[in-house]
Structure formats: structure tokens, C-alpha cells
Amino acid sequence: MTDELRQHWVLHETDEEAARHEAERAKLPEQLRVLDARVTSERRKVDDLASRAAALEKRRRELERDIAAFEAQEKRFRAQLDAVTDQKQFVAVQHEIAGVAGKRSTLETEALTLMDEEERIASARPAAAEALAKAERETAAARETIDASQARLDAVIAALDARRAEVSAGLSAGARTRYERARALRGGRGVAELLEPGLGSTNGTCGGCHAALTPRLLQEARRREALVACEACGRLLLLRPEDLPGA
């Protein structure tokens, strides 16, 4: 294998390793999004309970004012009973008392229902608050871990970038341009391993897109004198160096 092919193999390994780390790094924002979504969900539950509790209290206080007004009205009507002079007036006042008492009873029933709901919400709020606090604590801890992973991956990828630059600088201008073009077109993986034919197959395959190579390209690659290009994806192909495991 020529020195240039060996340099391309190093670039292949560097790009593959960088791609793995970049894929790992690309997952971090989604992990953060999931964590933040959990906190947002728990906070929404807490806020919803607080909002409902406030609305229930407001409505109950309105009912209490209306109930008090009906009680005062009922007392006035009962006081009028002492002043009535005939049966007709007595019946009319009794009718007014019954009407006011009925309205007051309806409001009292609604107020009791609201109080039951307020108690249910009050009992649920501590658990909701604790769930939010737990989500915030766990998110903060996980964020520290993710930030550390981000820093570690950034450092590894930066080191691989430096290694790539150093190795590619040793290529001829034409070979470097060809490599950089293939790498730019194929998501940072411009060189792929040419996989030898398996049992019952006569064609090798591209380790990048897995397309089959023609026998001519396979024979050319086996000479280990020059790169070949995958006709399907355009990646530069070469066989694993003979002195490496698996060759």
C-alpha cells in the first residue's frame, strides 16, 4: 500500500470516529429538550392547580356574598310577617320567603361543591409541587452531565479535526482537493472501506453506501496502488491495510 493510500486510510478512520462522536453530540439537544419538557409539564400542572384554586375561591366568595344577601332578604321578609293584617298578605310574604330560601339553598349547594373541589385541589398541590421540584433537581443534575459530555465531545472532535488537517496536509494538492470534495458531499465521510466479496459473491461493496462495485474496480483496488471511487455515492474507496486486523 502506498503512503498516500495509508494516509487516506487514516483519514477514513478519523472521519468515521468523528462521525460517531458528532452523532452522539447531535443527540444532546434532544436530551435537553426532553428534560426541559418534563419540567415544563410539571410546572404547568402546578400552575393549573393554582389557577383553578384561585378561580374556585373567587367563585365561592361571590356565592358567599350572594348567600349573605339572600339571608338578609329572608330576615326582612320574616320581619314583615309580624306586620301583615290579613291572610292574603301572609301567604304572599311566605311565598317571598320560600323563593329567597330556595335561591339561597341552591347557592349553598354550589358553594359546598366548590369547597369539596378546593379541598381536593389543596390536597393535590403538595404532590404536584414536589414532582416539579424533583424534575428540576434531576434536570439540573442531568444538564451538568450533558454539559460535561458536550465539552468532552467538543474536545474529542476538535482533536480529530486537528488530526485530519495534519494528515490531509501531507497529501498532494490534487488528492487533498478530491478528498475534501468527497467529504463535503458525503456528510464528512469522504473515504470508505471497500468490503471484499462475501461467500457466493463476486463483487465488493462500498462501506459507505453498500453499493456493489464492478469486478474491474475491485481488481484495481486490490492492487493497492490507487484509490477507486464508488460509482453510486462518489466516496473514495480502499481496502483495509494488510497489516491491520481484519485485512
KEKE-3310 file (N, C-alpha, C; in steps of 0.2 Angstrom, whole numbers, plus 5000, padded with zeros to 4 digits):
npx = (5004:5003:5010:5002:4989:4989:4988:4975:4968:4970:4963:4951:4948:4948:4938:4927:4927:4925:4913:4905:4906:4901:4888:4884:4885:4875:4864:4862:4855:4842:4840:4841:4830:4820:4821:4819:4806:4799:4800:4793:4781:4778:4778:4767:4757:4757:4755:4742:4734:4735:4729:4716:4712:4712:4702:4691:4690:4688:4675:4668:4668:4660:4648:4646:4644:4632:4624:4624:4617:4604:4601:4599:4589:4579:4577:4572:4560:4554:4553:4542:4532:4526:4519:4509:4491:4481:4476:4479:4490:4499:4501:4507:4519:4525:4527:4537:4547:4549:4554:4566:4573:4574:4583:4594:4597:4601:4612:4620:4622:4630:4641:4646:4649:4660:4669:4672:4679:4689:4696:4700:4709:4718:4724:4731:4740:4753:4759:4761:4769:4780:4783:4787:4798:4807:4808:4815:4827:4832:4834:4843:4854:4856:4858:4870:4878:4876:4881:4895:4897:4895:4906:4917:4915:4916:4930:4936:4931:4937:4951:4951:4948:4960:4969:4965:4967:4981:4985:4979:4986:4997:4995:4995:4991:4981:4975:4971:4961:4952:4949:4943:4932:4924:4922:4914:4903:4898:4893:4904:4911:4921:4929:4929:4929:4933:4923:4927:4921:4908:4903:4899:4898:4904:4907:4914:4909:4904:4909:4902:4890:4885:4884:4886:4902:4910:4918:4930:4933:4935:4946:4956:4957:4962:4975:4981:4987:4981:4967:4950:4934:4918:4905:4892:4890:4901:4911:4928:4937:4945:4955:4957:4972:4985:4992:4984:4972:4959:4961)
npy = (4994:5011:5026:5037:5030:5025:5036:5041:5030:5033:5045:5040:5032:5043:5051:5042:5040:5053:5055:5046:5052:5065:5061:5057:5068:5076:5071:5077:5090:5085:5077:5087:5094:5085:5084:5098:5098:5090:5097:5108:5103:5098:5110:5116:5109:5112:5126:5126:5120:5130:5140:5135:5134:5147:5152:5145:5149:5162:5162:5155:5165:5174:5168:5167:5180:5182:5173:5178:5190:5185:5179:5190:5196:5187:5188:5200:5198:5189:5197:5205:5198:5200:5211:5209:5210:5202:5187:5185:5194:5187:5175:5179:5185:5174:5166:5174:5172:5159:5158:5166:5158:5146:5150:5154:5141:5134:5141:5138:5125:5124:5131:5122:5112:5118:5120:5107:5103:5113:5108:5096:5100:5107:5096:5090:5099:5099:5087:5089:5100:5095:5085:5094:5100:5089:5086:5097:5096:5084:5087:5098:5091:5082:5090:5095:5084:5082:5094:5091:5081:5087:5095:5086:5079:5090:5092:5081:5080:5091:5088:5077:5084:5092:5082:5077:5088:5089:5076:5077:5088:5082:5076:5076:5091:5089:5077:5080:5090:5082:5073:5082:5087:5075:5072:5083:5082:5070:5071:5073:5061:5055:5045:5028:5011:4998:4984:4967:4954:4943:4926:4917:4928:4939:4952:4967:4978:4995:5002:5013:5017:5004:4999:4988:4985:4985:4971:4976:4988:4982:4974:4983:4990:4980:4980:4989:5002:5013:5025:5020:5025:5025:5021:5024:5032:5041:5041:5039:5024:5011:4997:4989:4991:4979:4976:4977:4972:4960:4962)
npz = (5000:4996:5002:5001:5000:5013:5021:5017:5022:5036:5036:5033:5045:5054:5050:5052:5066:5070:5065:5072:5085:5083:5080:5092:5099:5093:5098:5110:5112:5110:5121:5131:5128:5130:5144:5148:5144:5152:5165:5161:5159:5172:5179:5173:5178:5191:5190:5185:5194:5204:5198:5196:5209:5213:5205:5210:5223:5221:5215:5225:5235:5229:5229:5243:5246:5239:5246:5258:5256:5252:5264:5272:5265:5267:5281:5282:5276:5284:5295:5291:5292:5305:5303:5294:5290:5285:5279:5265:5263:5272:5265:5254:5258:5264:5252:5246:5255:5254:5241:5241:5250:5243:5233:5240:5245:5234:5230:5241:5240:5229:5233:5243:5235:5228:5238:5242:5230:5231:5242:5237:5227:5235:5242:5232:5228:5236:5232:5218:5218:5224:5214:5204:5209:5211:5197:5193:5200:5196:5182:5183:5187:5177:5167:5170:5168:5154:5149:5153:5144:5132:5132:5133:5121:5111:5113:5109:5096:5091:5092:5083:5071:5071:5069:5056:5048:5049:5043:5030:5025:5021:5009:4991:4982:4973:4977:4990:4987:4980:4990:5000:4993:4991:5004:5009:5001:5006:5020:5028:5028:5017:5013:5012:5017:5006:5005:5004:4993:4999:5004:4990:4982:4969:4968:4977:4990:4993:5008:5013:5006:5003:4990:4976:4969:4953:4945:4939:4946:4958:4956:4953:4965:4973:4969:4977:4974:4970:4974:4972:4966:4972:4962:4965:4976:4976:4985:4990:4989:4997:5001:5017:5026:5024:5035:5046:5058:5052:5039)
capx = (5000:5007:5010:4995:4983:4989:4986:4968:4965:4970:4958:4944:4947:4947:4931:4922:4927:4922:4905:4902:4906:4896:4881:4882:4884:4869:4858:4862:4850:4836:4840:4840:4823:4815:4822:4815:4799:4797:4800:4788:4774:4776:4776:4761:4752:4757:4751:4735:4731:4735:4724:4710:4711:4711:4696:4686:4690:4684:4668:4665:4667:4655:4642:4645:4641:4625:4620:4623:4612:4598:4599:4597:4582:4574:4576:4567:4553:4551:4551:4536:4526:4523:4515:4503:4485:4476:4479:4482:4497:4503:4503:4512:4526:4528:4529:4543:4552:4551:4558:4573:4576:4576:4589:4600:4599:4604:4619:4624:4624:4635:4647:4648:4653:4666:4673:4675:4684:4695:4700:4704:4715:4723:4727:4735:4746:4760:4762:4762:4775:4786:4785:4791:4805:4811:4810:4820:4833:4835:4835:4849:4859:4857:4861:4878:4881:4876:4886:4901:4898:4896:4913:4921:4914:4919:4937:4937:4930:4942:4957:4951:4949:4967:4972:4963:4971:4988:4986:4977:4991:5003:4993:4996:4986:4975:4972:4968:4955:4947:4946:4939:4926:4920:4920:4909:4897:4895:4892:4910:4914:4923:4933:4925:4932:4930:4922:4928:4915:4906:4903:4895:4898:4910:4908:4915:4904:4906:4907:4898:4883:4884:4883:4891:4907:4911:4924:4936:4935:4938:4953:4960:4958:4966:4982:4983:4991:4977:4960:4945:4928:4911:4901:4885:4890:4906:4916:4934:4937:4952:4955:4960:4979:4986:4995:4979:4967:4953:4963)
capy = (5000:5017:5031:5041:5026:5024:5042:5041:5026:5037:5050:5037:5031:5049:5053:5038:5041:5060:5055:5043:5057:5070:5058:5057:5075:5078:5069:5080:5094:5082:5075:5093:5096:5081:5086:5104:5097:5087:5102:5112:5099:5098:5117:5118:5106:5116:5132:5124:5119:5136:5144:5133:5135:5154:5153:5142:5153:5168:5160:5154:5171:5178:5164:5168:5187:5182:5169:5183:5195:5182:5178:5197:5197:5182:5190:5206:5196:5186:5203:5208:5193:5202:5217:5208:5211:5198:5180:5186:5196:5182:5170:5182:5185:5167:5165:5178:5169:5152:5159:5168:5152:5141:5153:5153:5134:5132:5144:5135:5118:5125:5133:5116:5108:5121:5119:5100:5104:5116:5103:5091:5103:5108:5090:5088:5104:5097:5082:5092:5104:5090:5082:5099:5101:5083:5086:5102:5094:5079:5091:5101:5086:5079:5095:5095:5078:5083:5099:5088:5077:5091:5098:5081:5078:5095:5092:5075:5081:5096:5084:5074:5089:5094:5076:5077:5093:5087:5071:5079:5092:5078:5074:5081:5096:5086:5072:5084:5093:5076:5070:5087:5087:5069:5073:5089:5079:5064:5072:5072:5054:5055:5039:5022:5005:4993:4977:4961:4950:4938:4920:4917:4935:4941:4960:4970:4983:5001:5003:5019:5016:4997:4998:4984:4988:4981:4967:4980:4992:4978:4972:4989:4992:4975:4981:4994:5007:5020:5025:5020:5029:5022:5024:5026:5038:5045:5041:5036:5018:5007:4991:4989:4990:4972:4975:4979:4966:4960:4963)
capz = (5000:4995:5008:5000:5002:5020:5023:5016:5027:5042:5036:5034:5052:5058:5049:5055:5073:5071:5063:5078:5091:5081:5080:5099:5101:5090:5102:5117:5112:5111:5128:5135:5126:5134:5151:5149:5143:5159:5170:5159:5161:5179:5181:5170:5182:5197:5189:5183:5201:5207:5194:5197:5216:5214:5202:5214:5229:5219:5214:5232:5239:5226:5232:5250:5247:5237:5251:5264:5254:5252:5271:5274:5262:5270:5288:5281:5274:5290:5300:5288:5294:5311:5301:5290:5293:5283:5276:5259:5264:5275:5260:5249:5261:5264:5246:5245:5260:5251:5235:5243:5254:5238:5229:5245:5246:5228:5231:5247:5237:5224:5237:5246:5229:5227:5244:5241:5225:5234:5246:5233:5224:5240:5244:5226:5227:5238:5227:5212:5219:5225:5207:5200:5212:5209:5190:5192:5203:5191:5176:5184:5188:5170:5162:5171:5164:5147:5148:5153:5138:5127:5132:5131:5113:5108:5113:5105:5089:5089:5091:5077:5066:5070:5066:5049:5045:5049:5038:5024:5023:5018:5003:4986:4981:4969:4981:4995:4984:4979:4997:5003:4989:4993:5012:5009:4998:5010:5027:5032:5027:5010:5012:5014:5016:5001:5008:5000:4992:5004:5001:4984:4978:4965:4969:4983:4991:4996:5015:5014:5004:5002:4983:4973:4964:4947:4946:4937:4951:4964:4954:4953:4972:4976:4968:4982:4971:4969:4976:4967:4968:4972:4956:4967:4981:4975:4990:4989:4992:4998:5006:5024:5025:5025:5042:5051:5060:5048:5032)
cpx = (5004:5006:5003:4989:4983:4986:4978:4965:4965:4964:4951:4943:4945:4940:4926:4922:4924:4915:4902:4901:4901:4889:4879:4881:4877:4863:4857:4856:4843:4835:4838:4832:4818:4815:4818:4808:4795:4796:4794:4781:4773:4774:4769:4755:4751:4753:4744:4731:4730:4729:4717:4708:4709:4704:4690:4685:4686:4677:4664:4664:4661:4648:4641:4642:4634:4621:4619:4617:4605:4596:4596:4590:4577:4573:4571:4560:4550:4549:4544:4530:4522:4518:4510:4497:4480:4480:4482:4489:4502:4506:4508:4519:4529:4530:4536:4549:4554:4555:4565:4576:4578:4582:4595:4602:4603:4611:4623:4626:4630:4642:4650:4652:4660:4671:4676:4680:4690:4699:4704:4710:4720:4727:4732:4741:4752:4763:4765:4769:4781:4788:4789:4798:4809:4813:4815:4827:4836:4837:4842:4855:4861:4860:4868:4881:4881:4881:4893:4902:4899:4903:4918:4921:4917:4927:4939:4937:4935:4949:4957:4951:4956:4971:4971:4967:4978:4989:4984:4982:4997:5001:4995:4990:4979:4971:4968:4961:4950:4944:4941:4932:4921:4918:4914:4903:4894:4895:4898:4914:4915:4927:4930:4930:4929:4929:4923:4922:4914:4905:4898:4894:4904:4911:4909:4909:4907:4904:4903:4891:4881:4882:4888:4896:4908:4917:4931:4938:4938:4945:4958:4962:4963:4974:4985:4988:4988:4970:4956:4939:4922:4907:4894:4885:4896:4912:4922:4935:4944:4951:4958:4967:4980:4989:4990:4974:4961:4955:4963)
cpy = (5006:5021:5035:5037:5026:5030:5043:5036:5029:5042:5046:5035:5037:5051:5049:5039:5048:5059:5051:5048:5063:5068:5058:5064:5078:5076:5073:5086:5091:5080:5081:5095:5092:5083:5093:5103:5094:5092:5107:5109:5099:5105:5119:5115:5110:5123:5131:5123:5125:5141:5142:5134:5143:5156:5150:5146:5160:5167:5159:5160:5175:5175:5166:5175:5186:5178:5174:5188:5191:5180:5185:5198:5193:5185:5196:5204:5193:5192:5206:5204:5196:5208:5216:5208:5206:5191:5181:5188:5191:5177:5173:5183:5179:5164:5168:5174:5162:5153:5161:5162:5147:5144:5152:5146:5132:5135:5140:5128:5119:5127:5127:5112:5111:5120:5112:5100:5107:5112:5098:5094:5105:5102:5088:5093:5102:5092:5085:5097:5100:5087:5088:5100:5095:5084:5092:5100:5089:5082:5094:5097:5083:5084:5096:5090:5079:5089:5096:5084:5081:5094:5092:5079:5083:5095:5086:5076:5087:5093:5080:5078:5091:5088:5076:5082:5092:5081:5073:5084:5089:5075:5079:5086:5093:5081:5075:5087:5087:5074:5075:5087:5081:5070:5078:5086:5074:5065:5071:5065:5053:5049:5033:5016:5001:4986:4972:4957:4945:4931:4920:4923:4936:4948:4962:4975:4989:5001:5009:5018:5009:4995:4993:4987:4983:4977:4971:4984:4988:4976:4977:4991:4987:4976:4986:4999:5013:5019:5023:5024:5025:5025:5026:5032:5043:5045:5037:5030:5015:5002:4992:4987:4983:4971:4976:4973:4966:4961:4957)
cpz = (5000:5001:5007:5002:5010:5023:5022:5021:5034:5042:5036:5041:5056:5057:5052:5062:5074:5070:5069:5084:5089:5081:5088:5102:5099:5094:5109:5117:5113:5118:5133:5134:5130:5142:5153:5148:5149:5164:5168:5160:5168:5182:5179:5175:5189:5196:5188:5190:5204:5204:5196:5204:5217:5211:5206:5220:5227:5218:5221:5236:5236:5229:5239:5251:5245:5242:5257:5262:5254:5259:5274:5272:5266:5277:5287:5280:5280:5295:5298:5291:5300:5309:5297:5293:5290:5280:5270:5259:5267:5270:5255:5252:5262:5258:5244:5249:5256:5245:5236:5246:5249:5234:5234:5245:5240:5228:5236:5244:5233:5228:5241:5241:5228:5232:5244:5235:5227:5238:5242:5230:5229:5242:5238:5225:5230:5234:5221:5213:5220:5218:5203:5203:5211:5201:5189:5195:5198:5185:5177:5184:5181:5166:5164:5168:5157:5145:5148:5147:5132:5126:5130:5123:5109:5108:5109:5098:5086:5088:5085:5071:5065:5067:5058:5045:5044:5043:5031:5021:5020:5012:4997:4985:4978:4973:4987:4993:4983:4985:5000:5000:4991:5000:5012:5006:5002:5017:5031:5032:5019:5008:5015:5013:5011:5004:5003:4999:4997:5000:4995:4980:4975:4966:4976:4984:4994:5004:5017:5012:5002:4995:4981:4968:4958:4948:4944:4942:4957:4962:4955:4960:4975:4974:4973:4980:4970:4972:4970:4970:4967:4966:4959:4971:4980:4980:4988:4992:4992:5002:5012:5023:5028:5032:5048:5052:5055:5041:5028)
residu = (MET:THR:ASP:GLU:LEU:ARG:GLN:HIS:TRP:VAL:LEU:HIS:GLU:THR:ASP:GLU:GLU:ALA:ALA:ARG:HIS:GLU:ALA:GLU:ARG:ALA:LYS:LEU:PRO:GLU:GLN:LEU:ARG:VAL:LEU:ASP:ALA:ARG:VAL:THR:SER:GLU:ARG:ARG:LYS:VAL:ASP:ASP:LEU:ALA:SER:ARG:ALA:ALA:ALA:LEU:GLU:LYS:ARG:ARG:ARG:GLU:LEU:GLU:ARG:ASP:ILE:ALA:ALA:PHE:GLU:ALA:GLN:GLU:LYS:ARG:PHE:ARG:ALA:GLN:LEU:ASP:ALA:VAL:THR:ASP:GLN:LYS:GLN:PHE:VAL:ALA:VAL:GLN:HIS:GLU:ILE:ALA:GLY:VAL:ALA:GLY:LYS:ARG:SER:THR:LEU:GLU:THR:GLU:ALA:LEU:THR:LEU:MET:ASP:GLU:GLU:GLU:ARG:ILE:ALA:SER:ALA:ARG:PRO:ALA:ALA:ALA:GLU:ALA:LEU:ALA:LYS:ALA:GLU:ARG:GLU:THR:ALA:ALA:ALA:ARG:GLU:THR:ILE:ASP:ALA:SER:GLN:ALA:ARG:LEU:ASP:ALA:VAL:ILE:ALA:ALA:LEU:ASP:ALA:ARG:ARG:ALA:GLU:VAL:SER:ALA:GLY:LEU:SER:ALA:GLY:ALA:ARG:THR:ARG:TYR:GLU:ARG:ALA:ARG:ALA:LEU:ARG:GLY:GLY:ARG:GLY:VAL:ALA:GLU:LEU:LEU:GLU:PRO:GLY:LEU:GLY:SER:THR:ASN:GLY:THR:CYS:GLY:GLY:CYS:HIS:ALA:ALA:LEU:THR:PRO:ARG:LEU:LEU:GLN:GLU:ALA:ARG:ARG:ARG:GLU:ALA:LEU:VAL:ALA:CYS:GLU:ALA:CYS:GLY:ARG:LEU:LEU:LEU:LEU:ARG:PRO:GLU:ASP:LEU:PRO:GLY:ALA)
# end
